């Protein structure tokens, strides 16, 4: 496997919220970044996003050479990928668009370059057909916002090489991320499926009149959510009593709901969120979330109880 230190320049293709956030993180790691998006006005969006994100990144700590202006906008997608040793694609969740894009940019990429897709709903196996070098294409799915959330899910397709997976794991780790290797392609990968399982029951509890939207949210933020920021569900159950406590939980599984998002239920959920947020707009809520995320990351660092250093 080639040296991770060989990656000096990355390309971000697709520069909406996810791509702009990736751009900010790569810049904070002292990398040069080439950026392309089909929206002709993306340059101002990315510039503003990086400027807003930079104070948080400074609080988290910048790598040597980090600067908010070490990125170059490109109007040509082939030009954008032509010098990068690593390409982070955040363009689409539509397979047809992704396949066309990969086929177009593959010949323009450096021979050693890897392309990782931020897609949370697509399988790389479905996107690799027709490529000359499918082994260097892989899923590298972040959690939003990528410049703050450390997790990246590395999910290979059937034709992705083991070397590509190993390189991505090492590269993401080297730039301060916490990558996990998802060994089997399933809809939504890993983290989103765990979120979906919890949200299904959160919706069910509102639908059944067990609790309000706000109280369901408080049950997480003031309860297990605090534990989950430092230990995962398996270790949490281990510390709570191990197999005996797991068996108690198993007895509840048949009672978990299968709610249907009817128009009436959707309106109840939206009304509950409006009451919970008390008129605050999205920008304010996002800013508060990000500020608290930085504080949390500064507090807990990169270590978790029982977690092995990698």
Secondary structure, DSSP 4 states (H G I P E B T S, - for coil): ---GGG--EEEEE--SHHHHHHHHHHHHTT-EEEEE-SSTTHHHHHHHHHHHHHHHHHHH-PPTT--TT-EEEES-HHHHHTT-SEEEE-S-S-HHHHHHHHHHHHTTS-TT-EEEE--SS--GGGT-TT-TTGGGEEEEEE-SSTTT--EEEEEE-TT--HHHHHHHHHHHHHTT-EEEEE-S--TTTTHHHHHHHHHHHHHHHHHTTSS-HHHHHHHIIIIIHHHHTTS-HHHHHHHTTTHHHHHHHHHHGGG-------HHHHHHHHHHHHHHHTT--HHHHHHHHHHHHHHHHHHHTT--TTPPP-
